[in-house]
Amino acid sequence: MEFQTIPILRIFDEQKAREFYVEFLGMKVDWEHRFEADFPIYMQVSMGNLVFHLSEHSGDCTPGGKVFVNVSDLDSLYQDIASRPYKYSKPSIEQAPWGDRCFTVTDPFSNRVLFNEPQKV
């Protein structure tokens, strides 16, 4: 049996969401859905096995969530993301209290994505 968790993150502005998730984080839009023109958008963005659903629908979830993402090469991911021009987020790698290395980015809707590289034991 296999499982995959796909967090749903609340967004309020499609253009700002695309700037953050696609242009800054480097994710791609896999698909998008609206019930009708000028209705809220629901879309899937991904980067490899990392998948998020982004929703403008008020009943799907609340803003201000946090997603914890384990990665195997934090330095490469950090260099890739930090090299992109995005004036609203300047992440830095930190030593986490639990001993791992990590960095956090916050989207325009107060959702946080924490990228974590587990310690080698």
VOTOR-917479 format. One record per atom (N, C-alpha, C): residue in one letter; y, x, z. Coordinates in steps of 0.05 Angstrom, whole numbers, padded with zeros to 5 digits, always signed. Example, Ala and Ser with C-alpha at 12.3 -4.5 7.8 and 13.67 -1.06 7.14 Angstrom:
# residues 2
A-00114+00264+00156A-00090+00246+00156A-00066+00264+00156S-00045+00257+00142S-00021+00273+00143S+00001+00258+00157
//
This chain:
# residues 121
M-00023+00017+00000M+00000+00000+00000M+00025+00018+00000E+00043+00012-00018E+00068+00028-00019E+00092+00010-00012F+00112+00022+00000F+00136+00007+00007F+00160+00022-00004Q+00181+00008-00009Q+00207+00019-00015Q+00229+00002-00002T+00246+00015+00012T+00269+00001+00025T+00293+00003+00007I+00306-00019+00001I+00330-00019-00015I+00352-00032+00002P+00371-00017+00013P+00392-00029+00028P+00411-00045+00010I+00422-00066+00021I+00442-00082+00007I+00469-00075+00021L+00488-00066+00006L+00514-00058+00017L+00535-00078+00007R+00552-00087+00025R+00573-00107+00018R+00596-00092+00005I+00606-00102-00017I+00629-00091-00031I+00649-00114-00036F+00674-00107-00040F+00695-00127-00045F+00709-00124-00071D+00704-00101-00084D+00719-00095-00109D+00700-00079-00127E+00693-00091-00149E+00674-00078-00167E+00683-00051-00177Q+00709-00049-00185Q+00719-00024-00195Q+00718-00002-00174K+00727-00008-00150K+00726+00012-00128K+00697+00021-00122A+00679+00001-00124A+00651+00008-00119A+00640+00027-00140R+00647+00022-00165R+00638+00039-00187R+00651+00067-00184E+00676+00068-00177E+00689+00095-00173E+00674+00110-00152F+00666+00098-00130F+00653+00112-00108F+00624+00118-00115Y+00608+00098-00121Y+00579+00102-00124Y+00571+00115-00151V+00586+00109-00172V+00578+00121-00198V+00594+00147-00203E+00620+00146-00201E+00636+00170-00208E+00635+00191-00186F+00636+00183-00161F+00636+00203-00139F+00608+00212-00131L+00591+00193-00125L+00564+00200-00116L+00545+00208-00139G+00552+00199-00163G+00535+00207-00187G+00512+00188-00191M+00513+00164-00180M+00491+00145-00184M+00496+00131-00211K+00475+00117-00220K+00478+00103-00245K+00473+00073-00240V+00486+00056-00256V+00482+00027-00253V+00457+00020-00269D+00437+00010-00255D+00412+00002-00268D+00414-00026-00280W+00426-00044-00266W+00430-00071-00276W+00451-00085-00259E+00462-00106-00269E+00482-00122-00255E+00477-00152-00261H+00485-00169-00243H+00481-00198-00246H+00505-00213-00235R+00513-00234-00250R+00533-00254-00241R+00521-00281-00249F+00525-00300-00232F+00516-00327-00239F+00532-00339-00262E+00558-00332-00263E+00575-00341-00285E+00598-00320-00287A+00613-00321-00309A+00636-00304-00311A+00655-00309-00288D+00668-00288-00278D+00687-00289-00256D+00673-00297-00229F+00647-00295-00227F+00633-00298-00202F+00628-00270-00190P+00621-00269-00164P+00616-00243-00151P+00593-00229-00166I+00595-00202-00165I+00574-00186-00177I+00553-00177-00157Y+00529-00174-00166Y+00507-00162-00151Y+00495-00142-00170M+00494-00116-00161M+00484-00095-00179M+00466-00075-00165Q+00450-00062-00180Q+00434-00040-00169Q+00444-00014-00180V+00448+00006-00162V+00454+00033-00169V+00433+00051-00159S+00428+00073-00173S+00407+00092-00164S+00413+00120-00172M+00400+00138-00157M+00400+00167-00163M+00372+00177-00155G+00356+00181-00175G+00328+00187-00169G+00315+00164-00155N+00302+00170-00132N+00289+00149-00116N+00308+00135-00097L+00332+00143-00095L+00352+00130-00078L+00363+00106-00093V+00359+00082-00081V+00368+00057-00094V+00384+00041-00074F+00407+00031-00083F+00423+00012-00067F+00428-00013-00083H+00430-00035-00069H+00440-00060-00081H+00469-00063-00071L+00487-00069-00088L+00515-00073-00081L+00522-00102-00086S+00533-00116-00066S+00537-00144-00069S+00565-00153-00061E+00578-00168-00078E+00604-00181-00071E+00599-00208-00058H+00574-00217-00055H+00568-00243-00043H+00570-00241-00013S+00587-00258-00001S+00593-00256+00027S+00568-00261+00045G+00549-00276+00036G+00526-00283+00053G+00504-00262+00053D+00506-00241+00036D+00484-00222+00034D+00483-00202+00057C+00506-00193+00066C+00507-00173+00087C+00536-00170+00096T+00540-00153+00116T+00567-00149+00126T+00576-00120+00119P+00601-00116+00116P+00611-00089+00111P+00609-00072+00136G+00610-00046+00132G+00610-00028+00155G+00582-00019+00163G+00563-00021+00146G+00536-00012+00152G+00534+00018+00149K+00511+00029+00157K+00505+00057+00154K+00477+00060+00144V+00474+00077+00123V+00448+00083+00112V+00441+00112+00117F+00418+00118+00127F+00409+00145+00134F+00389+00153+00111V+00396+00174+00097V+00381+00183+00074V+00371+00212+00078N+00345+00216+00080N+00334+00243+00081N+00334+00255+00054V+00342+00281+00052V+00342+00295+00027V+00329+00323+00031S+00318+00334+00009S+00304+00359+00012S+00322+00383+00006D+00344+00379-00007D+00362+00402-00014D+00391+00393-00010L+00399+00393+00015L+00426+00383+00023L+00448+00399+00009D+00445+00425+00008D+00466+00442-00004D+00471+00435-00033S+00451+00432-00049S+00455+00424-00077S+00468+00397-00080L+00459+00378-00064L+00470+00351-00065L+00500+00352-00057Y+00505+00367-00035Y+00533+00369-00026Y+00551+00382-00047Q+00542+00404-00059Q+00558+00417-00080Q+00563+00399-00103D+00543+00383-00111D+00546+00365-00133D+00567+00343-00127I+00564+00331-00104I+00583+00309-00096I+00611+00320-00090A+00613+00342-00075A+00639+00353-00068A+00654+00364-00092S+00641+00370-00114S+00654+00381-00137S+00669+00359-00153R+00663+00334-00147R+00676+00312-00162R+00703+00304-00150P+00722+00299-00167P+00749+00292-00157P+00749+00263-00146Y+00750+00260-00120Y+00752+00234-00107Y+00770+00237-00083K+00794+00229-00084K+00814+00235-00063K+00809+00221-00037Y+00791+00201-00036Y+00788+00186-00011Y+00765+00196+00007S+00751+00216-00002S+00729+00227+00014S+00726+00257+00009K+00727+00272+00031K+00723+00301+00030K+00702+00308+00051P+00676+00304+00044P+00655+00308+00063P+00651+00338+00070S+00639+00343+00093S+00632+00370+00101S+00605+00369+00114I+00590+00391+00110I+00563+00393+00123I+00567+00399+00152E+00552+00385+00168E+00553+00389+00198E+00525+00393+00209Q+00524+00405+00233Q+00499+00407+00248Q+00497+00381+00264A+00476+00366+00260A+00473+00341+00274A+00463+00346+00302P+00469+00328+00321P+00460+00330+00349P+00429+00332+00350W+00415+00321+00331W+00386+00321+00331W+00374+00346+00318G+00392+00365+00310G+00384+00391+00300G+00383+00394+00270D+00386+00372+00255D+00386+00373+00226D+00414+00380+00215R+00416+00385+00189R+00442+00388+00176R+00447+00363+00160C+00472+00354+00160C+00478+00329+00146C+00507+00328+00138F+00514+00308+00121F+00541+00301+00115F+00542+00271+00109T+00566+00260+00115T+00569+00231+00113T+00592+00225+00093V+00588+00205+00077V+00609+00194+00060V+00613+00165+00067T+00638+00156+00065T+00644+00128+00071T+00656+00115+00047D+00645+00093+00039D+00655+00079+00015D+00681+00063+00021P+00694+00052+00002P+00719+00038+00006P+00716+00012+00023F+00692+00005+00030F+00686-00020+00045F+00675-00014+00073S+00679+00011+00081S+00670+00021+00108S+00640+00023+00111N+00625+00023+00089N+00596+00029+00091N+00593+00060+00090R+00576+00070+00107R+00572+00099+00109R+00544+00106+00099V+00543+00128+00084V+00517+00139+00075V+00515+00167+00087L+00495+00171+00104L+00491+00197+00117L+00468+00210+00103F+00473+00233+00090F+00453+00249+00077F+00444+00270+00097N+00418+00271+00102N+00406+00288+00123N+00384+00305+00112E+00385+00331+00119E+00363+00349+00112E+00348+00355+00138P+00323+00345+00140P+00307+00350+00164P+00302+00380+00168Q+00300+00388+00193Q+00294+00416+00200Q+00266+00423+00190K+00263+00448+00182K+00237+00458+00175K+00223+00466+00201V+00199+00456+00206V+00185+00462+00231V+00164+00482+00226
//
